[in-house]
Amino acid sequence: MLLRNLRKVWISKAVTQNDHGEVKRTWQFVSTAFLNLQQDINELDRKSTGEVNYDIYKARTDRRYNIPNGSGISFEDISEKESFVPKYRVLDQSEIGSTYLYRMERYHGD
């Protein structure tokens, strides 16, 4: 990957808490990563009504990061915040040759 195209992102994971039968989801900072973010639009990213979904990003890297599905991705520093909601959530990950691809979608909360 070209170093000038890499962007620092902050990775978080969801922690669910059961508070007397009410399930609450909070987010906890895990680590940082450097990813090449691109907004690749194709026919599969279209909604059923025909409009294009611009909320999908594809992040590529040649370094293996431990970012499981469902993890939160933020573009601003969240390492010292106590409560936050990430901007994007990882939908799936795949490996193409020596490149790792993470597909992310804007996270609107639960």
N, C-alpha and C positions, 0 to 999 in steps of 0.2 A: 504494500500500500504506500502511496505517496504520503510523506509526513505532513505536507502542507494541507492535505485534505482531511486529516484526522481531527476529531473533535472529542474533547473530554466530556464524559457523561458520568452521572452518579447513579449507582445501582441500588435498589432497595427491594426488600421482600415483605410480603404481607404476613402479619401476625394476627390471628383471630383469637378473640377472648370471649368467653361465655360469662356474661354478667347477669346472673339470675334468669337464665333462659333467653336473654337478648344477646345475639351475637354481634360483636363489634369488631371491625377490621381496622387495624392501625398499621402503619408502615414503619419499617426499621431500616436504617442505612446499612449497607453491606460493604460496598467497595466502589472503586472507580474503574473506568475503562476508557480506551481510546478507540473510537469507531469512525468509519467513513460512512456518513449518513447520506442517503440518496432517496429521492422521492420518485421511484419507478412506477409509472402508471401503465397498467395493461388492462386487457379486457376482463380479467378475473377480479380486478379491483372496482369494477362498476357495480352499482346497486341494481336491484331488480327493476327500478324505474328508469334506468339508463343514465343516471347522473354519475359523475366520477367521484369517487371517494378520495379526497385529498388528505385524509387523516392517517394514511398508512405510510410509514417510512421503512426502508430496508437499510440495515446497517451491516457493513462488511468489514472484516478484519482478517489478518493472517495469523493472529495470535489467539490461542485458545483461552477464552475466559469462561468462568463457571457462571453462566447466566441461564438459569432454568426458565421454562415456560411459566408465565404468570408474574415474572419479576417486573418491578417498576423501573422506568428509566426517566431521569430528570436531566435537563440541560443546564440547570443552575445548581449551585453548591447547596446541598441539603445535609452535609455531614454534621453540622452542629445544631440543626433544627430538631425540636422535640416532636412536633406534629406537622405533618405535611402529607400531601397527596401527589404522587408522581404524575407527570404529564403524559407519559406513554407506558404501555404494558407490552411485554414480549408475548407474541402469539405462538410463534414456532421458530425453530432453528434448524439449519441444515448445513451440511458440509459439501462444498463443491471444489474438488481438487484440494488445494492447500488453503482455500478461503472459507471462512465461516460466515454464514449469512443469518442474521437475526431479523425477523419480520415483526414490526411493532405497529400498534394501532393506538390512537389517542384514547386515553383512559378518562371516562366521564364519572367515575365513582360507581358505587354499588346502589 
